[in-house]
């Protein structure tokens, strides 16, 4: 039995660290009984494959009109300005979505990015700060921060090109090459300008961004050694690093959680399928989306878990609640060097991901997560008392 398996067993005992009120939240199980999945446009997929065969065998044309050069410069500058930290990226996504609600991916990215920020500040919060070495905290933060930054660096210029194409009623997606975006996305965006198929675009962006970070970060030797092969990685589920949660507000007073429990560091195929399931969870039922947007519109992202449960978490170090700091107080700004001139697209197997989205049968996790906090704090307490620094 591994160390963390033993610790999890210990943490099952009823540690009454603080009062867990099981009836504080209304028990509301969102189920996809009314799930209405659109058929994937197979004809469009075939057209994309044919175009990608041509693009793969051709050399890019490096010529731009003066106004196109200026557009590329403006977009690069704006992307760099917004790509400061997790908070600025998360806000940029939601601001874009409010102006262009047909781009479902922007809202999905906003919510997933909130989770990334919470995981970053967890490393400096009261549950973990005394049981993790400075190196482990730094390594995990650098992976989370790099993934968040790299995805934004690749995706945000695409969003801004769409915005300008929409405004000018002109297709600017031949300029994707100047942002080192994979050729995979060109036929996707070309089609979206004509068809406005939000589902196909969202699945395409999910595929593209996960493939984008796969070789650049997930397969990086340093992260493999210091993150994926670490003791803390083995125990990440115990410390809720595997929860992807979307807060929702069903009334003015109550904030609940919907979500799925899957490792952020799973193989790329599983991460893509997770993204599709999260997309279905968020957009396929109007009641779910309405309640999540109530929270999003009311609560700006700070990186602290006090954003959604201020009665459990606090961004202040004093008090009886769990300390969950603001991102700005937990971590300094990181200057990233982005790896360019790598196009992940090399075969058609990726199109197997264009299938019906798997239906999560149940994803209301409010009470489950609320009760798990006691177990998390118990496990951290056992480690801290035993001076087991990871």
C-alpha positions as CSV (number, residue, x, y, z in Angstrom):
1,X,0.0,0.0,0.0
2,X,1.5,3.4,-1.0
3,X,2.0,6.3,1.4
4,X,-0.9,8.3,0.0
5,X,-3.2,5.2,0.0
6,X,-2.5,4.8,3.7
7,X,-3.0,8.5,4.4
8,X,-6.3,8.5,2.5
9,X,-7.5,5.5,4.6
10,X,-6.5,7.5,7.8
11,X,-8.4,10.5,6.6
12,X,-11.7,8.6,6.3
13,X,-12.1,8.8,10.1
14,X,-14.6,11.5,11.2
15,X,-12.3,14.5,11.9
16,X,-14.6,17.3,13.0
17,X,-12.4,20.1,12.1
18,X,-15.2,22.5,11.3
19,X,-18.9,22.2,11.0
20,X,-20.1,20.8,7.7
21,X,-23.7,21.7,7.2
22,X,-25.2,19.2,4.7
23,X,-28.3,21.3,4.3
24,X,-26.6,24.6,3.7
25,X,-27.0,24.2,-0.1
26,X,-30.0,23.0,-1.9
27,X,-29.3,19.5,-3.3
28,X,-29.9,20.0,-7.0
29,X,-28.8,17.2,-9.4
30,X,-28.4,18.5,-12.9
31,X,-28.8,15.6,-15.3
32,X,-28.6,15.5,-19.0
33,X,-32.0,13.9,-19.6
34,X,-32.8,16.7,-22.0
35,X,-29.4,16.4,-23.7
36,X,-29.9,17.3,-27.4
37,X,-26.7,16.5,-29.2
38,X,-26.3,17.9,-32.7
39,X,-25.0,15.5,-35.3
40,X,-21.4,16.1,-36.3
41,X,-21.2,17.6,-39.8
42,X,-19.3,14.8,-41.6
43,X,-19.2,16.5,-44.9
44,X,-17.5,19.5,-43.4
45,X,-15.0,17.2,-41.7
46,X,-14.1,15.6,-45.0
47,X,-13.6,19.1,-46.6
48,X,-11.2,20.0,-43.7
49,X,-9.2,16.8,-44.3
50,X,-8.9,17.6,-48.0
51,X,-7.8,21.2,-47.3
52,X,-5.3,20.0,-44.7
53,X,-3.7,17.7,-47.2
54,X,-3.1,20.6,-49.5
55,X,-1.8,22.9,-46.6
56,X,0.5,20.2,-45.3
57,X,2.2,19.9,-48.7
58,X,2.5,23.6,-49.5
59,X,4.9,26.3,-48.3
60,X,3.4,29.2,-46.5
61,X,3.2,32.5,-48.4
62,X,5.1,35.2,-46.4
63,X,3.6,38.4,-47.7
64,X,1.2,40.8,-46.1
65,X,-0.5,44.0,-47.0
66,X,0.5,47.0,-44.9
67,X,-2.9,47.0,-43.1
68,X,-2.4,43.2,-42.4
69,X,1.0,43.9,-40.9
70,X,-0.5,46.4,-38.6
71,X,-3.3,44.0,-37.6
72,X,-0.7,41.3,-36.7
73,X,1.3,43.8,-34.7
74,X,-1.8,45.0,-32.8
75,X,-3.0,41.5,-32.0
76,X,0.4,40.4,-30.8
77,X,0.7,43.4,-28.6
78,X,-2.8,42.9,-27.1
79,X,-2.1,39.2,-26.5
80,X,1.1,40.0,-24.7
81,X,-0.7,42.7,-22.6
82,X,-3.4,40.3,-21.5
83,X,-1.0,37.3,-21.0
84,X,0.4,38.6,-17.7
85,X,-1.0,36.1,-15.3
86,X,-3.9,33.7,-14.7
87,X,-6.2,36.6,-13.5
88,X,-5.6,38.7,-16.6
89,X,-6.1,35.7,-19.0
90,X,-9.2,34.6,-17.2
91,X,-10.8,38.1,-17.5
92,X,-9.8,38.4,-21.1
93,X,-11.6,35.2,-22.0
94,X,-14.9,36.2,-20.3
95,X,-14.7,39.8,-21.8
96,X,-14.3,38.3,-25.2
97,X,-17.2,35.9,-24.7
98,X,-19.5,38.7,-23.6
99,X,-18.9,40.4,-26.9
100,X,-19.1,37.3,-29.0
101,X,-21.3,34.7,-27.3
102,X,-21.2,32.4,-30.4
103,X,-17.7,31.5,-29.4
104,X,-18.6,29.0,-26.7
105,X,-15.0,28.0,-26.2
106,X,-14.1,31.4,-24.7
107,X,-16.5,30.8,-21.8
108,X,-15.3,27.3,-21.3
109,X,-11.7,28.6,-21.3
110,X,-12.7,31.2,-18.7
111,X,-14.1,28.6,-16.3
112,X,-11.2,26.1,-16.8
113,X,-8.8,29.0,-16.3
114,X,-10.5,29.8,-13.0
115,X,-9.7,26.3,-11.9
116,X,-6.1,26.7,-12.9
117,X,-5.8,29.8,-10.7
118,X,-7.3,28.0,-7.7
119,X,-4.8,25.2,-8.1
120,X,-2.0,27.7,-8.3
121,X,-3.0,29.4,-5.0
122,X,-3.7,26.1,-3.3
123,X,0.1,25.5,-3.3
124,X,0.5,28.5,-1.0
125,X,-2.8,28.0,0.9
126,X,-3.0,26.7,4.5
127,X,-3.8,23.1,3.5
128,X,-0.5,22.6,1.5
129,X,2.0,25.2,2.4
130,X,3.4,23.4,5.4
131,X,3.7,20.0,3.8
132,X,5.2,20.8,0.4
133,X,8.8,21.7,-0.1
134,X,9.5,25.0,-1.8
135,X,10.8,23.2,-4.9
136,X,7.6,21.0,-5.2
137,X,5.4,24.1,-4.9
138,X,7.5,26.0,-7.5
139,X,7.6,23.1,-10.0
140,X,3.8,22.5,-9.8
141,X,3.1,26.2,-10.1
142,X,5.4,26.5,-13.1
143,X,3.6,23.7,-14.9
144,X,0.2,25.1,-14.2
145,X,1.2,28.7,-15.1
146,X,3.0,27.6,-18.3
147,X,0.0,25.6,-19.5
148,X,-2.3,28.5,-18.8
149,X,0.0,31.0,-20.5
150,X,0.8,28.8,-23.5
151,X,-2.8,28.0,-24.3
152,X,-3.6,31.7,-24.1
153,X,-0.7,32.6,-26.3
154,X,-2.0,30.3,-29.0
155,X,-5.7,30.8,-28.7
156,X,-6.2,34.5,-28.0
157,X,-4.8,35.7,-31.3
158,X,-7.3,33.4,-33.0
159,X,-10.1,35.0,-31.1
160,X,-8.9,38.5,-32.0
161,X,-8.6,37.5,-35.7
162,X,-12.2,36.3,-35.6
163,X,-13.3,39.6,-33.9
164,X,-11.6,41.6,-36.7
165,X,-13.0,39.4,-39.4
166,X,-16.5,39.7,-38.0
167,X,-16.1,43.5,-37.7
168,X,-14.7,44.0,-41.2
169,X,-16.8,41.2,-42.8
170,X,-13.5,39.9,-44.2
171,X,-11.6,36.7,-43.7
172,X,-8.3,37.3,-42.0
173,X,-7.5,33.7,-41.1
174,X,-4.7,33.4,-43.7
175,X,-2.8,35.4,-41.1
176,X,-2.9,32.5,-38.6
177,X,0.6,31.4,-39.7
178,X,2.1,34.7,-38.4
179,X,1.0,33.6,-34.9
180,X,2.4,30.1,-35.3
181,X,-1.1,28.6,-35.1
182,X,-1.4,25.0,-36.4
183,X,-2.7,24.6,-39.9
184,X,-5.4,22.5,-38.4
185,X,-7.3,25.6,-37.3
186,X,-7.4,27.4,-40.7
187,X,-10.2,25.3,-42.3
188,X,-12.0,25.3,-39.0
189,X,-12.2,29.1,-38.8
190,X,-12.9,29.5,-42.5
191,X,-15.9,27.2,-42.1
192,X,-17.0,29.0,-38.9
193,X,-17.2,32.3,-40.7
194,X,-19.7,30.7,-43.0
195,X,-21.6,28.2,-41.0
196,X,-21.3,29.5,-37.3
197,X,-21.3,26.0,-36.0
198,X,-20.3,26.7,-32.4
199,X,-20.1,23.1,-31.4
200,X,-17.6,22.1,-34.1
201,X,-15.5,25.2,-33.4
202,X,-15.4,24.4,-29.7
203,X,-14.3,20.8,-30.2
204,X,-11.7,21.9,-32.7
205,X,-10.2,24.4,-30.2
206,X,-10.3,21.9,-27.4
207,X,-8.3,19.5,-29.6
208,X,-5.9,22.2,-30.8
209,X,-5.0,23.6,-27.4
210,X,-4.4,20.3,-25.8
211,X,-2.3,19.1,-28.7
212,X,-0.5,22.5,-28.5
213,X,0.8,22.0,-25.0
214,X,1.4,18.2,-25.3
215,X,4.9,18.4,-26.8
216,X,5.8,21.8,-25.5
217,X,5.0,21.1,-21.9
218,X,3.5,17.7,-21.0
219,X,6.3,15.8,-22.7
220,X,9.0,18.2,-21.4
221,X,11.7,16.2,-19.6
222,X,11.8,18.6,-16.6
223,X,8.1,18.4,-15.9
224,X,8.1,14.6,-16.4
225,X,10.8,14.2,-13.8
226,X,9.7,16.9,-11.3
227,X,5.9,17.0,-11.6
228,X,4.5,13.8,-13.1
229,X,7.0,11.5,-11.2
230,X,6.7,13.3,-7.9
231,X,5.2,12.0,-4.7
232,X,2.7,14.9,-4.7
233,X,1.5,13.9,-8.1
234,X,0.6,10.5,-6.7
235,X,-1.5,12.2,-4.1
236,X,-3.0,15.0,-6.2
237,X,-6.6,13.5,-6.0
238,X,-6.5,13.6,-2.3
239,X,-5.8,17.4,-2.4
240,X,-8.6,18.0,-4.9
241,X,-6.2,18.8,-7.8
242,X,-8.3,16.5,-10.0
243,X,-11.5,18.4,-9.6
244,X,-12.6,20.7,-12.4
245,X,-15.4,22.7,-10.9
246,X,-17.8,25.4,-12.2
247,X,-19.5,27.4,-9.4
248,X,-23.1,28.2,-10.0
249,X,-25.6,30.5,-8.3
250,X,-29.1,29.1,-8.1
251,X,-30.2,32.0,-5.9
252,X,-28.8,35.2,-4.5
253,X,-27.4,33.5,-1.4
254,X,-26.4,30.0,-2.5
255,X,-23.4,29.0,-4.6
256,X,-23.1,25.3,-5.6
257,X,-20.6,23.4,-7.7
258,X,-20.9,21.2,-10.8
259,X,-17.8,19.4,-12.1
260,X,-15.9,16.3,-13.0
261,X,-13.0,14.5,-11.4
262,X,-10.3,13.8,-13.9
263,X,-6.5,14.4,-13.7
264,X,-5.3,17.6,-15.4
265,X,-2.2,15.6,-16.4
266,X,-4.0,12.7,-18.1
267,X,-2.9,11.6,-21.6
268,X,-3.9,14.1,-24.3
269,X,-6.7,11.9,-25.6
270,X,-8.4,11.9,-22.2
271,X,-7.9,15.6,-21.7
272,X,-9.6,16.2,-25.0
273,X,-12.6,14.0,-24.0
274,X,-12.7,15.8,-20.6
275,X,-12.9,19.1,-22.4
276,X,-15.8,17.9,-24.5
277,X,-17.7,16.6,-21.5
278,X,-17.2,19.9,-19.7
279,X,-18.5,21.7,-22.7
280,X,-21.6,19.5,-22.8
281,X,-22.0,20.0,-19.0
282,X,-21.9,23.8,-19.4
283,X,-23.9,24.4,-22.6
284,X,-26.4,21.7,-23.2
285,X,-28.8,22.6,-20.5
286,X,-30.0,26.2,-20.4
287,X,-30.6,26.0,-16.6
288,X,-27.0,25.0,-15.9
289,X,-25.6,27.7,-18.1
290,X,-27.9,30.3,-16.6
291,X,-26.8,29.5,-13.1
292,X,-23.1,29.4,-13.9
293,X,-23.4,32.8,-15.6
294,X,-25.0,34.2,-12.5
295,X,-21.9,33.4,-10.6
296,X,-19.5,34.5,-13.4
297,X,-21.2,37.9,-13.7
298,X,-21.3,38.5,-10.0
299,X,-17.8,37.3,-8.9
300,X,-14.6,38.5,-10.6
301,X,-11.7,36.0,-10.6
302,X,-9.0,36.6,-8.0
303,X,-7.4,33.1,-7.7
304,X,-8.7,32.6,-4.2
305,X,-11.3,29.9,-3.5
306,X,-13.0,32.5,-1.3
307,X,-14.4,33.7,-4.6
308,X,-17.0,31.0,-4.5
309,X,-17.2,29.9,-0.8
310,X,-16.2,32.8,1.5
311,X,-17.7,30.9,4.5
312,X,-15.1,28.1,4.0
313,X,-12.1,29.9,2.5
314,X,-10.5,33.3,3.1
315,X,-7.9,35.4,1.4
316,X,-6.8,36.7,4.8
317,X,-4.3,34.8,6.9
318,X,-6.2,35.4,10.1
319,X,-9.3,33.6,11.1
320,X,-10.6,30.1,11.4
321,X,-11.3,29.6,7.7
322,X,-9.0,27.9,5.3
323,X,-6.4,30.3,3.9
324,X,-6.7,30.6,0.1
325,X,-4.7,33.6,-1.1
326,X,-5.2,35.9,-4.0
327,X,-3.0,34.9,-7.0
328,X,-1.2,38.3,-6.9
329,X,-0.2,37.6,-3.2
330,X,0.8,34.0,-3.8
331,X,3.0,34.1,-6.9
332,X,5.1,36.6,-8.8
333,X,4.6,37.3,-12.5
334,X,6.5,34.9,-14.8
335,X,8.1,35.9,-18.1
336,X,7.6,33.0,-20.5
337,X,9.5,32.0,-23.6
338,X,7.1,30.5,-26.1
339,X,8.3,27.6,-28.2
340,X,7.4,28.4,-31.8
341,X,7.6,26.7,-35.3
342,X,6.2,23.4,-34.0
343,X,3.0,22.3,-35.7
344,X,1.4,19.4,-33.9
345,X,-0.8,18.4,-36.8
346,X,0.6,15.5,-38.8
347,X,-2.1,12.9,-39.4
348,X,-5.9,12.5,-39.6
349,X,-6.3,10.4,-36.5
350,X,-7.1,13.5,-34.5
351,X,-10.5,13.6,-36.3
352,X,-11.6,10.6,-34.3
353,X,-12.3,13.1,-31.6
354,X,-15.1,14.6,-33.7
355,X,-17.7,12.3,-32.2
356,X,-20.8,12.6,-30.0
357,X,-19.9,14.2,-26.7
358,X,-20.2,11.7,-23.8
359,X,-23.0,12.6,-21.5
360,X,-22.0,13.0,-17.8
361,X,-24.9,11.3,-16.0
362,X,-24.5,13.4,-12.9
363,X,-22.2,16.3,-12.3
364,X,-23.6,18.1,-9.3
365,X,-20.8,17.9,-6.7
366,X,-21.7,20.5,-4.1
367,X,-22.2,18.2,-1.1
368,X,-19.5,15.8,-2.2
369,X,-16.9,18.5,-2.4
370,X,-18.1,20.2,0.8
371,X,-17.7,16.9,2.7
372,X,-14.3,16.2,1.2
373,X,-12.8,19.4,2.6
374,X,-12.8,17.8,6.0
375,X,-10.9,14.8,4.7
376,X,-8.4,17.0,2.9
377,X,-7.7,19.0,6.0
378,X,-7.4,15.8,8.0
379,X,-4.8,14.4,5.6
380,X,-2.8,17.6,5.6
381,X,-2.9,17.7,9.4
382,X,-1.5,14.1,9.6
383,X,1.3,15.0,7.2
384,X,2.2,18.2,9.0
385,X,2.2,16.6,12.5
386,X,4.4,13.8,11.2
387,X,6.7,16.3,9.6
388,X,6.3,14.5,6.3
389,X,7.5,17.2,3.9
390,X,6.8,16.2,0.3
